[in-house]
Amino acid sequence: MGPLPKNFCGRLDEAGFGRIQVWDFGFRSLQREYARLFFLGAVVAHPLKAARGIRRYRQFIRDNKGGTAGYSRFVSLPDEAVFLERARARGRGPLVGLGFCLKPLDSTDPSRSCPSGRPNHDCLFFERREPRPACSDCAIREIGSRALEAGCPVYIMTSAKDIARDFMLPQIRRGVFPAAALVLCPYSVQVIIPPLLICGVDLLLLPYSAGSCADYEQWLRADRGIKDERTTIDGESKERLLGLLAGLNAGAGAGTRSRRFERRGNVFFPVQKKTGDGPALFNGK
């Protein structure tokens, strides 16, 4: 990948050429396994859905007037009120995706680092409800606990290949995850929008405030599990996400309670205990 193609594709992104702003990422990803997996499993296998998603993406770029500043804040397609309304109408909470780099990390005190390790989908707290010292300072535990109350599945995001296998392809094939609220770096916010729209996902994307990847080189290292920095969520992003979960929880009805997670593959699904006749927000299917 020489400097000329990189610079050329970067200029295409800046110009929003063809109402597309992932030229540089796409060019660099041509020979990557995650790109082949998604292209064959989604674009080739479902051309009509792919065409609709690309149209929606180009419309988003047009409405955004080609600017990239919004990626550092948040993106909601459709807007947050409609996102919440659709989730309630489906009776299924959105997938809550949290990057592995949110896990606690302390090089001077191992007891303050995540006991499940970092570049993986594991969470000892979700699986066993056994909090360790590091769990008290973990955004994944905090947000995941609220997601459990709201009946939302939780996914700890690692590599692009796993995200395609665990989340995107099941959605485009069977409609398993029609909505998702994801917390990730601003760079990833920009590049994940097209595949999510191709897969027909209602999306709420919230960026990290610190420790995030700023370019493709850093992103690729993190995609391989090499991430020494710990990311953090700013107050506005956390407030938006917790507000969404509170809204879903309020609409779930008093008769349904999710008490624990059940891991299926790499996704944690809430297991509900019915205590009355209230409607279930998430049916686990």
Protein Blocks (a to p, Z undefined) as FASTA:
>chain_A
ZZklmmmmmmmmmnopghiaklmmmmmmmmpmklmmmmmmmmmmmmmlmmmmmmmmmmmm
mmnnopaklmmmcccdddfklmmmmmmmnopacdddddfklpccdfklmklpcfkbjbdc
bdfklmnopacfklmmcfklmmmmmmmmnopacdddfbfklmmmmmmmmmmmnomambcc
ddddfklmmmmmmmmmmnopacdddddfehpafbfklmmmmmnopafbccdddfklmmmm
mmmmmmmmmmnopkbccfbdcdehjaccdddddfbjbdcfbgoZZ
